[in-house]
């Protein structure tokens, strides 16, 4: 995937658990895990804004673009 998710990095910096973050932003721990592990196909701006508010960060601290490796290269 070309978009990498660094929620785990921000959780470590804030010394916060996945469960606590899920409670504070109002989503289930399972849905947060899908997002955190890069398996989500989309993220709502409201969810991204809540993540940024609770983690006191910018969207770029949570998401970054990575070039995909060339197939067979």
Backbone as numpy.savetxt, mean C-alpha at the origin, in Angstrom:
# Nx Ny Nz CAx CAy CAz Cx Cy Cz
4.51 -6.80 -11.99 3.68 -5.61 -11.99 4.56 -4.37 -11.99
4.16 -3.38 -12.71 4.95 -2.17 -12.85 4.82 -1.23 -11.65
3.74 -1.35 -10.87 3.57 -0.51 -9.69 3.89 -1.34 -8.46
4.86 -0.88 -7.67 5.23 -1.55 -6.43 4.57 -0.82 -5.27
4.13 -1.58 -4.28 3.44 -1.03 -3.12 4.36 -1.15 -1.91
4.61 -0.03 -1.24 5.53 0.00 -0.10 4.82 0.28 1.22
3.60 -0.23 1.37 2.88 -0.02 2.62 3.63 -0.65 3.78
4.23 -1.82 3.56 4.96 -2.48 4.63 6.13 -1.63 5.14
6.77 -0.88 4.25 7.87 0.00 4.65 7.35 1.09 5.58
6.23 1.71 5.21 5.66 2.77 6.05 5.13 2.22 7.36
4.57 1.00 7.34 4.12 0.38 8.59 5.30 0.19 9.55
6.42 -0.26 9.03 7.60 -0.46 9.87 8.10 0.87 10.42
8.13 1.90 9.57 8.59 3.22 10.02 7.69 3.78 11.11
6.39 3.50 11.02 5.42 4.03 11.99 5.19 3.08 13.16
5.86 1.91 13.11 5.70 0.88 14.15 4.23 0.55 14.37
3.55 0.25 13.26 2.11 -0.01 13.27 1.85 -1.38 12.66
0.87 -2.08 13.18 0.52 -3.40 12.65 -0.48 -3.25 11.50
-0.58 -4.30 10.70 -1.54 -4.31 9.60 -2.96 -4.19 10.16
-3.23 -4.89 11.25 -4.56 -4.85 11.86 -4.92 -3.46 12.34
-3.98 -2.78 12.98 -4.24 -1.42 13.45 -4.50 -0.48 12.28
-3.68 -0.58 11.22 -3.87 0.28 10.06 -5.23 0.02 9.42
-5.59 -1.25 9.26 -6.88 -1.60 8.67 -8.03 -0.99 9.48
-7.96 -1.11 10.79 -8.99 -0.52 11.66 -9.08 0.99 11.48
-7.93 1.64 11.43 -7.91 3.10 11.36 -8.36 3.66 10.02
-8.19 2.88 8.94 -8.64 3.38 7.63 -9.99 2.81 7.22
-10.50 1.85 7.99 -11.84 1.35 7.75 -11.97 0.30 6.67
-10.94 -0.55 6.50 -11.06 -1.68 5.59 -10.66 -2.95 6.35
-10.97 -4.08 5.77 -10.64 -5.34 6.45 -9.14 -5.62 6.34
-8.59 -6.33 7.32 -7.18 -6.72 7.21 -6.90 -7.53 5.94
-7.87 -8.34 5.50 -7.68 -9.13 4.28 -7.55 -8.22 3.06
-8.40 -7.20 2.96 -8.31 -6.28 1.83 -7.03 -5.45 1.88
-6.60 -5.08 3.07 -5.34 -4.36 3.20 -4.18 -5.26 2.78
-4.23 -6.53 3.13 -3.18 -7.47 2.75 -3.09 -7.60 1.23
-4.24 -7.62 0.55 -4.25 -7.70 -0.92 -3.53 -6.48 -1.50
-3.83 -5.32 -0.96 -3.18 -4.09 -1.43 -1.70 -4.09 -1.08
-1.38 -4.43 0.15 0.00 -4.41 0.65 0.90 -5.38 -0.12
0.35 -6.50 -0.52 1.14 -7.52 -1.21 1.18 -7.34 -2.72
0.61 -6.23 -3.21 0.68 -5.93 -4.63 -0.26 -6.75 -5.50
-1.28 -7.37 -4.90 -2.22 -8.18 -5.68 -3.46 -7.40 -6.10
-3.61 -6.17 -5.64 -4.78 -5.36 -5.99 -4.67 -4.88 -7.44
-5.79 -4.84 -8.12 -5.84 -4.34 -9.49 -6.12 -2.83 -9.51
-6.65 -2.30 -8.40 -6.98 -0.87 -8.32 -7.01 -0.47 -6.85
-6.92 0.83 -6.62 -7.08 1.37 -5.27 -7.93 2.64 -5.38
-8.90 2.75 -4.52 -9.75 3.94 -4.50 -8.94 5.11 -3.95
-9.19 6.29 -4.52 -8.51 7.47 -4.01 -8.84 7.71 -2.55
-10.07 7.38 -2.13 -10.45 7.55 -0.73 -9.60 6.66 0.18
-9.32 5.45 -0.28 -8.48 4.54 0.49 -7.04 5.04 0.52
-6.55 5.50 -0.62 -5.19 6.04 -0.68 -5.06 7.27 0.22
-6.06 8.13 0.21 -6.04 9.32 1.07 -6.06 8.92 2.53
-6.86 7.92 2.90 -6.91 7.46 4.28 -5.57 6.86 4.71
-4.95 6.09 3.82 -3.62 5.53 4.12 -2.62 6.65 4.38
-2.63 7.65 3.53 -1.69 8.77 3.67 -1.95 9.54 4.96
-3.22 9.73 5.29 -3.55 10.47 6.51 -3.07 9.72 7.76
-3.38 8.44 7.83 -3.03 7.64 9.01 -1.52 7.45 9.10
-0.87 7.19 7.97 0.58 6.94 7.98 1.40 8.23 7.89
0.71 9.38 7.75 1.37 10.68 7.66 2.45 10.67 6.58
1.99 10.38 5.35 2.91 10.29 4.23 2.24 10.79 2.96
2.96 10.77 1.87 2.46 11.14 0.56 2.20 9.86 -0.26
1.32 9.93 -1.28 1.07 8.74 -2.10 2.35 8.13 -2.67
3.32 8.97 -3.02 4.58 8.47 -3.56 5.41 7.69 -2.56
5.10 7.82 -1.26 5.77 7.01 -0.25 5.22 5.59 -0.23
4.02 5.41 -0.77 3.35 4.11 -0.74 3.39 3.39 -2.08
3.45 4.14 -3.17 3.41 3.56 -4.52 4.59 4.06 -5.33
5.18 3.16 -6.10 6.27 3.58 -7.00 6.23 2.70 -8.24
6.72 3.28 -9.33 6.76 2.58 -10.60 8.08 1.86 -10.74
8.02 0.62 -11.22 9.22 -0.16 -11.52 9.11 -0.66 -12.96
10.20 -0.57 -13.69 10.21 -1.11 -15.05 10.05 -2.62 -14.99
9.24 -3.15 -15.88 9.06 -4.61 -15.94 10.23 -5.21 -16.70
10.64 -6.39 -16.26 11.75 -7.07 -16.94 11.28 -7.55 -18.31
12.15 -7.45 -19.29 11.83 -7.90 -20.65 11.67 -9.41 -20.66
10.64 -9.89 -21.30 10.39 -11.34 -21.39 11.45 -12.00 -22.26
12.03 -13.06 -21.73 12.99 -13.85 -22.47 14.31 -13.16 -22.72
14.54 -12.04 -22.03 15.74 -11.27 -22.31 16.77 -11.51 -21.33
